[in-house]
């Protein structure tokens, strides 16, 4: 954010993937992220018999379903040169595949400089 020089404006994040998601959630307790992922696993379980699409394995289609819920974009206000999040909020890249993946996020910042 500091490199942009923007003091007030918007920060937009775009995730270039369909099997992970961007969310704003509580950032103080890592258990929140684990609970979120477990809840999503109950909504879209990795069951090879449940889905037609399984090109990359049994977690492929469930990851796509979870990504629809999480979304691939976020827009956050910028104030005083920082993302203006609530006291307990944080931006979280939720990985929905079982194995770790390399992910790419484009961050764009617009607004007024000091």
N, C-alpha and C positions, 0 to 999 in steps of 0.2 A: 504494500500500500504506500509506503513512504516514497518509493521510487517514482510513483505516479505523480506526486506533488499535489494530489487532490485533497482538499481540506473538507469540502462538503459536496456530496453527490451520491452516486450509486456505484456499487460493485456488483458485477454480474459474473456468475460462475457457470461454465458449461462443461459437463462431463461427456467425453467422447466415447461412451460405452453403453451397452444395453443390458448388462448383467451386474450393474452396481447402481447406487443411487446417492444423491446429495440430499441431506436433511439438516434442519436446524433442530437440535434437541438439547436436553440438559447436558452440561459439560463438566459438572463437578464430580459426578460419581460414575466410573466406568461400567458399573453394573447396569446402568440405563442402556448402554449400547448392547451389552450382552442380552439383556431382557428383550430389547427391540428385535434383535436377530432371532431369538428363540420364538417370539410371537409370530414373526414373519414365516419361520419354518413351519409353524402349525397351520398358517393360512395356505402356504404353497409348499407342501412337503416334497422332498426329493424321492418320488416314487416312480420308477421306470415304467410302471403299468398305467400311470395316470395321464400321461401326455404322449401325443404323437411326436412332437419335436424333441429329439434327444441327441442331436448331432454331436455334441461335445460331452455327452454323459448324462447321468440321471439328474444332475443339478443344473442342467442347461435351461430347460423351460422354467423351472421354479425361479431361477435367477432373473429371467426376463419378466416374470409376473411381479416379483418383488420390486424390480426396477421401475415398473409402471407406477407403483405406489410411491416410491421414493422420488422419482423424477430425475431428470438429468440437468435441470437448471435451478439456480437460486439467484435472486436479486436482493441485495442488502443495502440499506442506507449507509452512507459514509458521513461521519461527523467528527470534527476535530482530527481529521487525518486517519481515522480508524473505522473499521466496520462497527456500526452502532447496534450492537447486540445487547440483549437483556443481560442482567447480572449472572444468570445461570445458563445462558445459551452459548452454544458452540456450533460451528459448521462441521459436519461429520460426513466423511465418505464411507458409505455402508457397502461393504463387499458382500455380494450374494453368492459368489462361487465358493466352493469348498477349499480349493487351492488358492494361494495368494496370486494376484495378477498385477501386472504393471498397468497403471491407469494414467490417463492424460486429462488434465483440466485446463481449459482456457479461462483466464481471469481478465475481464475488461473493466476499467474504472473510468467513469465520466464525472465531471463536475468542475467546480471552481477551485483554483489554486489560491494559496495564501496571498 
